[in-house]
Amino acid sequence: MFGVIITLLITVSVVFSIALGNEQELANAALSGCSDAVELCIGLAGAMGLWGGLMSAAQKCGLTKRLCKLMKAPLRLLFPKLKDSEALEAISLNVTANLLG
């Protein structure tokens, strides 16, 4: 469904740019958008590599398990039906990851 909407929007914009004689502006906008997308992807790949490496190091030294144990106590109050289950551990790991950024 989303693909149909995007295709329709692109088709309408191309038709209107041809009808109004703004083909060059449309081409410039498309190339500018592609350039911005590539820059964003490169920047995000660097950030993901950095934080992924830091989290891997924290996991290997046991920091995430200790933070997970600290977070389990307050989370047991929020989720009383989850008694030492894998779901509680996953939730506490997620909260810990969000706190670490």
N, C-alpha and C positions, 0 to 999 in steps of 0.2 A: 504494500500500500504506500509506504513511504517513497519507494522508488518511482511509483507512478506520479506522486505529487511533485517530486524533484524534476522528473522528466517534463511534466506539464509546465512548471515554472521556467525551466530553461527554454523550452520551445516558445512560450509566450514572449519571453524577453528577447529572443533572437528575432522573432517575427516583428515585434514592435521596433527593435533597433533598425531593422531593414526598412520598415515602413517610414520611420522618422529620419532615416539617413544618418544614423549614429553608429555605423558598424565599427568604425575605428575606436570610438569610446568603449564599446562593448568588448572589443578585443583587448584594449589596454586594461580594462577592469578585470577581465578573466586572467590575463597574465600576471597582474599585480596580486590577485587573490591566490594564484598558484604559488607565487614566490613567497607570500606570507605564510602559506600552509607548510611549505618546506622548511622555512625558518623555525616555525613553531614545533614541527616534528623533531628537528635536530636539537632544539633547546630542551624539549621534554625528554628525549632519549638520554641526554646527559644527566638530567635531574633524576630520572628513573634508575640509571646506572649507579649514581652516587648513593641514593637512599637504599637501593636494593643491596648494594655492597655493605653499607653500614648495618642494615637489618640482618644480613647474613652473618656478619661478624658478631653482632649482639646475640644472635641465636646460637652460634657456636660456643660462645663463652658462658651461656646460660642466663644472660640478663633478661631475656624475654620470659623465661620460665619463672624467674623471681618476681618480675612485674606482674605476671599472670596470677601468681599466688596472692599478691597484694590486692589485686583487683577482684578476686573471687569473693572476698568477704562482703564488700558492698553490693556486688552483683547478686549474691544469694538473697539479699533483702529485696532486690527488685524482681528477681525470678525465683520465688520460693519452691516451685515445683521441680526445678532442675537441681537435683542432688548429685553433685560430683559427676556429671555426665560430660560427654564430649561436647555437647552444645554449649554448656557453661564455659568450658575451656576455650571454645572458639569465640564466644562472645567476649570473654575477658581479653583474649589475644587481639581481637578487633579494637576494643576500647583502648588497649595499651598502644597499639599501632597508631590510632588516631591521636592519642596524647603525645606521642613522640613526633608526630608530624609526618 
